[in-house]
Amino acid sequence: NIEFRPILLGALFRDVGTANAPALAMPRAMSEYGSKELSRWIQNAGTRLQFNQHFPLRTVLPLRVFLLDNRTIDCIYRGAWQWNVNIGDETALSALLQRFGFDGTRLVQQAKRDMEVKQQLIRNTAMAKAKGMFGVPVFVVNDDYDRFVWGQDKLPMVQDMCCGWKPLTYSHVNSKL
């Protein structure tokens, strides 16, 4: 089972002292390497990605929509990272959802006013911070938060964890640095 728990990434970055868009705050050489590494990962995964010209994206509204109907995840991610849709814009998000067969107007309006959905995002973000998380994506296998894994490039490690492998926790690391 895969359970997605969206968080308010900007709020997490603020709380842990990270720049709001770390990729934009990196030194040039690091940013260039990150772009090359992402291209390699995309090629290896057999997918495509288009960096969104509206980045950094405001994701509060699409995250709330997802919490209302988790079937929207593919639509929202493809819109943001393959079709250059400004998913933070209410009209663009509604139209995107509509194209995928969802009632975009209803979902967007409900997402804007549903206080439980708003609180769920706040709770998810607080939990991520409490567990020591600092970015996304983060993978947790079998509720073992002491061994969370960060980054899409770590999916092979996540697969191993799903098969029973347990990496060391941070308390077992004895670095000489």
N, C-alpha and C positions, 0 to 999 in steps of 0.2 A: 504494500500500500504506500502510496505517495500522498502526503498531506502538505499542501502549500499554505504557508502562514505569511501573508504579506506584512511588511513593516513600512513605517515612514522613514525611508532611508535618510532624508535630509535631517530629520530629528535625531536619528541615531548618530549621524556624523557630527552634528552639533554637540550632542551629549558626550561623545568620546573624544572630541577635540580634533576632528578631521575636517579638511576643507570640504565645502559643500559638493564640489565636483572634483574629487582627487585626480582624475585623469587630466583635468585641465590645469592643475596646479603642479604637475610633475616637471622636473627639469627636462629640457628638450631631448636629450639622449635617451632618457628613460621612457618618455612618451613615444619616441620613434620605435624603440624596442618593443614597447607594449603593443603598438599597432602591428608590427611584424608578427609578434607572437599570436595576436588575435587572428590575423590572417591565416597563420599556420593551423590554428585550432579550427577555424571555420572550414578550411580545406579538408582537414582530417575528419571532421564530423560530417562532411558532405552536405553542408547547409549553406545558406547565403545570408549575408547581413549587410545592411546599408546603414551607415552611421547617420542618425537622424539630425537634420539641419536645425531642429528646434531644441537640441540638447543644450543645457540640461532640461529634461522633461519634468513637468509638474505631474506627479503620478497619484496624488491623493484621490482624485475622482475616479480614475480607472481602477485603483485598488479597491475602492468602495464598491464599484460595479462588480468586480470579481468576487468580493465577499457576498454579494447578493446572489450571484449566479456564477459558480466556478467554471461553467462551460465556456465562459467568455475568454479564458486565458489564451487560447491559441489566436483568436481574433485580435486581442489587445497586443500581444507580443509581436505578431506579424505586422500589425499596423505600425507599431513603433519602430521595429528593427528591420523590416523588409520593404515597407511601402511609404516610409517617411511621413506618416500621419502624426500630427501634433495631438497625441492622446490626452494631453492636459487641457485642450480646448473642448469645451462642452459640445459645441456644434459638430466638430470633427469627430469626436468620440461617438456621439449619437449616430452620425451617418455611417461610421465604420461598423458599429454594432448592427445597424439596420441592414447593411450589405450582407452580413453573415446570418441573417434570419432572426436576429433578436429584436425585441421591442426597445430600440435604443432610447427613444424619448422617455419611456416609462422607467427604464433602468437608471438613466442619468438623473432624472428628477428624484427618484426614490433614493439613490445614492447620496444626493445632496442633502436630504432632510432626515435620513434614518440615523438617529442618535446611537442606536446599538451598534451599527456598522462603524460609526466614528469611534466609539469606545473600544471596539474590537481591535482596530488598527493601533490605538494608543496602548492597549494591553499587550499586543504582539510586540510592539516596539520596546516597551518596558522590559518584557521578558528577554528579548534579544540582548539588550544592554546588561541585564542582570546575569545572563549566562556568559558574558564576556565577548559577545559577537561585535564586529566592527564594520561589517559590510555585507554585500550579497553577491552571489548566492552562497548560502550556508546549507550544508546537508547534515542532518542528524539521523543516525540509524538506531532504531529500537530505543528511542528516548534517551540515549546515552549522550547527554549534552557535554560531558567532560571530554568527549572525543569528536566534537563537531569539526567539520571539514569546510574550508572556505575556498571558493573559486570553481568555475566550470571546468577548469583544466584538471581538477582532482576527481573527475567522475570515475576513472579506473579504480581509484582508492575506495570510493564509495561502493562500487560494485564488489570489491573484495570484502568490505565491511558487511555488506548484505549477505555474503557467503560465510560469515562467521569470524573473519579476521578482526582483531582488535588492536589498533595502534596504541602506542604508549600515550598516557595522559601527560599533561604538562608537568605534573608533580614528579614524574619519573625521568624527566630530562635533566641531565647533569652536564651543562655546558661549561666550557672553560673560558668562554668569552667574557 
